[in-house]
Amino acid sequence: MSGNNSDHSRFDNTESEDRPFFTAVLTPYRSLGPNGFLILMLCLGLISFVAGAVFWSIGAWPVFGFFGLDMALIWLAFRLNYASARQFEEIRLSRHEILVRKVGPGKRNLEYRFNPMWVRLSVDKIEDEGVTKISLTSRGETVDLGNFLNPEDRTSFAGAMTNALATAKAGGV
């Protein structure tokens, strides 16, 4: 190696300055897990089968089919609900950039980039409920964050995002 090589340490320093110091992945909460879903479907299926058998025995056999249709519709509704639960939002904040990546059901992927110095964080609150809406606005573009969160989680995230944005505007970590 020759002595004319430039000093590469300044490139490494630049890279470390732009490293995200705040990262959040927001996911919707689902209270019924896979085991609970299985137990619920078995209980509903048993109830529907017994009720359908009673109707069949008294001669109203078409009702049995409607109980089966109800079970299929309940199963479909839960499957659609679980599919929408796969959505998430990823927020990364560094000194020079805010990256918001929204991944929705059906592999829909949206990405937004903002300069932290020019972005405005809006937090709408209702006294009884807490935070109802969080959004980032810059140059006429507005992105809502955490719409699927419950009010308690939205309030916690709004506080963390406010602190992280203030840190970025102050010059970093």
Contacts in CASP RR format, 6 or more apart in sequence:
PFRMAT RR
TARGET T0000
AUTHOR 0000-0000-0000
METHOD contacts of the structure
MODEL  1
MSGNNSDHSRFDNTESEDRPFFTAVLTPYRSLGPNGFLILMLCLGLISFV
AGAVFWSIGAWPVFGFFGLDMALIWLAFRLNYASARQFEEIRLSRHEILV
RKVGPGKRNLEYRFNPMWVRLSVDKIEDEGVTKISLTSRGETVDLGNFLN
PEDRTSFAGAMTNALATAKAGGV
17 95 0 8 1.000
17 96 0 8 1.000
18 94 0 8 1.000
18 95 0 8 1.000
18 96 0 8 1.000
18 97 0 8 1.000
19 94 0 8 1.000
20 92 0 8 1.000
20 93 0 8 1.000
20 94 0 8 1.000
20 99 0 8 1.000
21 93 0 8 1.000
21 94 0 8 1.000
21 95 0 8 1.000
21 164 0 8 1.000
21 167 0 8 1.000
21 168 0 8 1.000
21 172 0 8 1.000
21 173 0 8 1.000
22 91 0 8 1.000
22 92 0 8 1.000
22 93 0 8 1.000
22 160 0 8 1.000
22 161 0 8 1.000
22 164 0 8 1.000
22 167 0 8 1.000
22 168 0 8 1.000
23 90 0 8 1.000
23 91 0 8 1.000
23 92 0 8 1.000
23 93 0 8 1.000
24 90 0 8 1.000
24 91 0 8 1.000
24 157 0 8 1.000
24 160 0 8 1.000
24 161 0 8 1.000
25 88 0 8 1.000
25 89 0 8 1.000
25 90 0 8 1.000
25 91 0 8 1.000
26 88 0 8 1.000
26 89 0 8 1.000
26 90 0 8 1.000
26 91 0 8 1.000
26 145 0 8 1.000
26 146 0 8 1.000
26 148 0 8 1.000
26 149 0 8 1.000
26 157 0 8 1.000
27 85 0 8 1.000
27 87 0 8 1.000
27 88 0 8 1.000
28 84 0 8 1.000
28 85 0 8 1.000
28 87 0 8 1.000
28 88 0 8 1.000
28 148 0 8 1.000
28 149 0 8 1.000
29 149 0 8 1.000
29 150 0 8 1.000
29 153 0 8 1.000
30 81 0 8 1.000
30 82 0 8 1.000
30 85 0 8 1.000
32 40 0 8 1.000
32 78 0 8 1.000
37 78 0 8 1.000
37 82 0 8 1.000
41 71 0 8 1.000
41 74 0 8 1.000
41 75 0 8 1.000
41 78 0 8 1.000
44 71 0 8 1.000
44 74 0 8 1.000
45 71 0 8 1.000
48 67 0 8 1.000
48 68 0 8 1.000
48 70 0 8 1.000
48 71 0 8 1.000
49 67 0 8 1.000
51 67 0 8 1.000
52 63 0 8 1.000
52 64 0 8 1.000
52 65 0 8 1.000
52 67 0 8 1.000
53 64 0 8 1.000
55 61 0 8 1.000
55 63 0 8 1.000
55 64 0 8 1.000
55 67 0 8 1.000
56 63 0 8 1.000
56 64 0 8 1.000
83 105 0 8 1.000
83 106 0 8 1.000
84 105 0 8 1.000
86 104 0 8 1.000
86 105 0 8 1.000
87 102 0 8 1.000
87 103 0 8 1.000
87 104 0 8 1.000
87 105 0 8 1.000
87 148 0 8 1.000
88 102 0 8 1.000
88 103 0 8 1.000
88 104 0 8 1.000
89 100 0 8 1.000
89 101 0 8 1.000
89 102 0 8 1.000
89 103 0 8 1.000
89 145 0 8 1.000
89 146 0 8 1.000
90 99 0 8 1.000
90 100 0 8 1.000
90 101 0 8 1.000
90 103 0 8 1.000
91 98 0 8 1.000
91 99 0 8 1.000
91 100 0 8 1.000
91 101 0 8 1.000
91 145 0 8 1.000
91 161 0 8 1.000
92 98 0 8 1.000
92 99 0 8 1.000
93 99 0 8 1.000
93 116 0 8 1.000
93 161 0 8 1.000
93 164 0 8 1.000
93 165 0 8 1.000
93 168 0 8 1.000
94 116 0 8 1.000
94 168 0 8 1.000
95 116 0 8 1.000
95 168 0 8 1.000
95 171 0 8 1.000
95 172 0 8 1.000
96 115 0 8 1.000
96 116 0 8 1.000
97 113 0 8 1.000
97 114 0 8 1.000
97 115 0 8 1.000
97 116 0 8 1.000
98 112 0 8 1.000
98 113 0 8 1.000
98 114 0 8 1.000
98 115 0 8 1.000
98 116 0 8 1.000
98 119 0 8 1.000
98 136 0 8 1.000
98 165 0 8 1.000
98 168 0 8 1.000
99 111 0 8 1.000
99 112 0 8 1.000
99 113 0 8 1.000
100 111 0 8 1.000
100 112 0 8 1.000
100 113 0 8 1.000
100 114 0 8 1.000
100 136 0 8 1.000
100 143 0 8 1.000
100 145 0 8 1.000
101 109 0 8 1.000
101 110 0 8 1.000
101 111 0 8 1.000
101 112 0 8 1.000
102 108 0 8 1.000
102 109 0 8 1.000
102 110 0 8 1.000
102 111 0 8 1.000
102 112 0 8 1.000
103 109 0 8 1.000
112 136 0 8 1.000
112 141 0 8 1.000
112 143 0 8 1.000
114 136 0 8 1.000
114 138 0 8 1.000
115 138 0 8 1.000
116 165 0 8 1.000
116 168 0 8 1.000
116 169 0 8 1.000
117 168 0 8 1.000
117 169 0 8 1.000
118 138 0 8 1.000
118 139 0 8 1.000
119 136 0 8 1.000
119 137 0 8 1.000
119 138 0 8 1.000
119 165 0 8 1.000
120 136 0 8 1.000
120 137 0 8 1.000
120 138 0 8 1.000
121 134 0 8 1.000
121 135 0 8 1.000
121 136 0 8 1.000
121 161 0 8 1.000
121 162 0 8 1.000
121 165 0 8 1.000
122 133 0 8 1.000
122 134 0 8 1.000
122 135 0 8 1.000
122 136 0 8 1.000
122 137 0 8 1.000
123 131 0 8 1.000
123 133 0 8 1.000
123 134 0 8 1.000
123 158 0 8 1.000
123 159 0 8 1.000
123 162 0 8 1.000
124 131 0 8 1.000
124 132 0 8 1.000
124 133 0 8 1.000
124 134 0 8 1.000
125 131 0 8 1.000
125 132 0 8 1.000
126 132 0 8 1.000
129 151 0 8 1.000
130 151 0 8 1.000
130 154 0 8 1.000
130 155 0 8 1.000
131 151 0 8 1.000
131 154 0 8 1.000
131 155 0 8 1.000
131 158 0 8 1.000
132 151 0 8 1.000
132 154 0 8 1.000
133 144 0 8 1.000
133 147 0 8 1.000
134 144 0 8 1.000
134 145 0 8 1.000
134 146 0 8 1.000
134 154 0 8 1.000
134 157 0 8 1.000
134 158 0 8 1.000
134 161 0 8 1.000
135 142 0 8 1.000
135 143 0 8 1.000
135 144 0 8 1.000
135 145 0 8 1.000
136 142 0 8 1.000
136 143 0 8 1.000
136 145 0 8 1.000
137 143 0 8 1.000
145 157 0 8 1.000
145 161 0 8 1.000
146 154 0 8 1.000
146 157 0 8 1.000
149 157 0 8 1.000
167 173 0 8 1.000
END
